[in-house]
Amino acid sequence: MDDLQAVRAQEYAKVYDEFLAAAAPLDMLRRLEGGSVDGHATAAMHAVCFATTILWPTVPNTPPPGYRHDSERLLHLAANWREAALELGEFVPKRPALRLVSDKTPAD
């Protein structure tokens, strides 16, 4: 039984490190020119940070993630950025107004 727990702890530690490693490039990729951000990379980054935060208590002797690790806040951020990335809810792009056009040329 101890061997199984040791293996699980090692695997959790590996995944935890991989999650932390994945969050850094996503943070870089989300930043666009002119101060704007990419919704897809931002949603993915917050989702990875949420997963890291959830996994952290299972990894013995590991310092907390290097960011604010409030799981409820991270889940909220991931959900909002998901909507932005997928253009859902309040992030649905405004459609151009349609107007009727008629042919006003006289018929022969």
N, C-alpha and C positions, 0 to 999 in steps of 0.2 A: 504494500500500500504506500509506503514512503517513497518507493521508486516512482510510482505513478504520479504522486504529488510533485516530486522533484522534476520529472519530465514536463509536467503541465506548467510548473513555474518557469522552467527554461523556455518553453514555447511561448508562454505569455510574454516573457521578457523580450524575445525576438520580435514578436508581433508589435509590441509596444514601441520598440526602437524603430521598426519599419514605419509605423504610423507617424512617429515624430519626424522621421526622415522624409516622408511623403508630404507633410504639411509645409515644410520650408519652401520647396520649389513651387508649390501651388500658390503660396503667398506671393512669391516673386512673379509668377505668371499672371496673376489676377490684376496686377497694376499696369494700366495702360497709359499711353501718352495723354498729356493734358489733365492729369489727376483723376481720370475716370478709372473704373474697375470692370473687369470681365465677370459677368454673373455666373458663368459656368464654373470657372476656376475658384471663385469666391465661395460658391455653394459647396463645392467639393472640399475646399480647405476647411470650412466650418464643420462639415460632416466628419472629416478625418480627425479634427480636434475633438469633436464630441466622442467619437469611438475611442480615442486615446484616453480621454477623461474617464470613460466608463471602465476601460481596461486597467487603468492605473492601480486601483486598490488590490487587484489580483497579483500584482508583481511585487514580491517582497523586496524590501531595502532599496526602493527606487524613489528618487526625488520626484516631486510633482512636475507635470509638464511646465515648460517655460512660458506659459501664457495663463491668462485668467481662466481657471478651470471650473467654472460654474456650469454644470451639465444642463440645467434648465435653460440658461442663457444661450449656450452653444446650440442646443436643439432648436431654439427659437430663431437664431441667426441662420442656421442651415435651412430651416423651412422658408424663411423670408427670401433668402438668396435663391432657393430652388424656384420659387415663384418668379423671381426676376429673370433667372436663366431660361426658364421655359415660357416666359411671357404669359403668366397666369395672373388672375385676380387683378389687383390694382396696377400690375405691370403690363397688362394687355396694351399693345401699341394702339394709339389712336388711329382710326381709319380715316382716310380723306372723305370729306362730305361729298355725296353724290348729288348731281344736279341733272335735271332733264334738259336735253338738248333736242331741239326740233329743227327741221329743215324749213326755213322761211322763204325759200326761193319759190316763185310762182310756178305752177305746173303749166306745161304747154298745152 
